[in-house]
């Protein structure tokens, strides 16, 4: 019997305009619906409204992928392959890149904090841990180091569920269907879409307190930079899992690193410092340019 080898995962997929419209309508519509608890909650309400909104928003891109699949009724195995659910044609490469991403993301966050501190937009207090002790008053440096180590190892796993909800939509389904525009334009456009999609959170001050709608374009720039790196990982491996772990490592370790480094007396300026600020745009954007211009991701 002759066994036919399954075709390699496709990196460039031409989508019907109707598919794109359905995907975007469901992703954005469900995101705004999920934000209703946050928008209607009183200012002094507990953080449960934010958590409900975060969970609902992160699920919305996955719901959008499923909506398009239900309309098209494509073969499930082909759909899984073309949306990055497999480990591509070279699983070892995908697993290796995933592991490397897990380690690299916290290092990039730490480097961004250090550079932000050097240019004076992220005051730090590693000597007395005043920012950390605002949350854990009796903490020692050993306690903080243990907590940080746990965050670096465990949090990416815990945050991977929510990260998958986003990544399967943005990098798994959408990015390959924008690739007919060319890699650069596809990464740029997918990053812009991803940034604007965050608007229900951004306008409430979740990323830049007090800026309201002005925060949306700022966070969109950050999403273009971050999304370009996550997108390159997807294209390099033909798998969405490196992007999932990269996203989860960012969401899971950044708050812990910020908290350990912060100075309670002088809060950092989120517009200028940190991953989502101008320094982050330069650092992460530089990494994205290095990756995407040094070599074109070849199908795994």
Helices and strands as residue ranges (DSSP letters): H 17-34, H 36-40, H 48-72, H 76-82, H 91-118, H 130-135, H 141-150, I 151-155, H 156-167, I 168-174, H 175-178, G 179-181, H 183-197, H 199-202, H 214-237, H 241-261, H 278-294
